[in-house]
Amino acid sequence: MISPIAMGKISRDGKIIKATPGIKVKNIKPIDINSQERYGYLISLPDRLVKDSDYIVQLTAENFGENGPDFTVTSIALRYQTKKNFEVIIWGDRVQSGLKMETVKSNWHFVIYDI
């Protein structure tokens, strides 16, 4: 049986709501994102949490809404995964047309597994 080794709930402003001890989150502005606004999060892992950079990260973004909950297209992605950290980018449809995806700030959750 594979069990989670770390998890957390992060607020839209990058503050940890709840997380495994030693996890750190920092707001970043990704430089290689084609978006008017650039938002992202850098998640730093405690030493020796994972064996290598091939751990599994399960991500869930809460429904994006600039003025509270909203029903719009929201997507979340992980990138630049290393043994020490990874980036999380959340995309939302700001105009709710399905055509204008931009990086957004949203509450989100993660679970890390290592085999």
DASUL-V225806 format. One line per field, one symbol per residue. ss: DSSP state (H for helix, E for strand, L for the rest). burial: I if it has 9 or more other C-alpha atoms within 8 Angstrom, else O. Layout:
ss = ???
burial = ???
This chain:
ss = LLLEEEEEEELLLLLEEEELLLLEEEEELLLLLLLLLLLEEEEELLLLLLLLLLLEEEEEELLLLLLLLLLLLEEEEEELLLLLEEEEEEEEELLLLLLLEEELLLLEEEEEELL
burial = OOOIIIIIIIIIOIOIOOIOOOIOIOIOOOOOOOOOOIIIIIIIIOOOOIOOIOIOIOIOIOIIIOOOOIOIIIOIOIOOIIIIIIIIIIIIIOOIOOOIIIIIIIIIIIIIIIO
